[in-house]
């Protein structure tokens, strides 16, 4: 859509975006901007990502291992900290 078309038909542009369309706006044939649908919430965005990219079955194991490593690291750091 040209910038002139976007300006003259702004309500229609917003309607299209509201219904899920992405609209590229050009000026003199050069892309200058993009109107994209706004996600209602971060939850909606997360749900979309989870729909597109299935969860890694080992994620829970990796998370538990990371928590163990962090706890061990902070415990070691506290033991090595001089009392002052």
N, C-alpha and C positions, 0 to 999 in steps of 0.2 A: 504494500500500500504506500502510495506517495505521501509526503508530509501534507500536501494540499488536500488529498482525499481524507487523510486522518483528521485534519482540521474541520473540514466540511461535514464529516460524518462521524464526529466523535462519539455520539451516543450509540451508534451502530457498532463502532469499534469496541466500546466498553461492553456492549451486549455480547459480542463475539468472544471477547476475553473471558467474560463471566461464565460463558458456556464451555470454557476449556480450550479455546483456540489461542494460539500464539500468533501475534501479528507483527511482522517486520515492517518498519517504516523506513522509507528511503527518501533521499533528497538528491535530485539529479542522477538517479540510478545508483547512488551509493548508500548502503545501509547506514542509518544513523541511530537507530534505536529499536527496541523490541518490547512489545507489551505482552506480558505473560500472566497467566492466571495466578492469583495470590492464593496460597494455601491458607485455610482457615486457622489452623493451629500447627504447632510443632508436632503434635500427635498425628495429624493427618500426613505430614511430611514423612515422619518415621514409618507410619503404616505403608506408605507408598514405597519407600526404600525396602522395607521388609517384604513387600509383595514382589518387587523386582528381583531382589537378591535374597535367596533363601538363607536361613541361618546356618552357620557352621556348626555341625553337631558336636564338635569338640570345644566350642566356645566356653562352656561352663568349666571344663577342665583347665583351659588356659587361664581363665579368670581366677580360679581357685589357686593355681600355681603362682600367678602374679601377686595375689594377696599374701600368700605364704612368703614369697620373696621379699615383699615390702615390709612385712612384719619382722622378718629376720634382719633385714637391713636396718630398720629403725631400732630394734633391740640392740644390735651391735653398736650403732651410733650412740645410743644412750649409755651403754657400758663404757665406751671409750671417751665420753665427754668428761673433762676434768670438773671436779666439784669445786665450786668457787667461792 
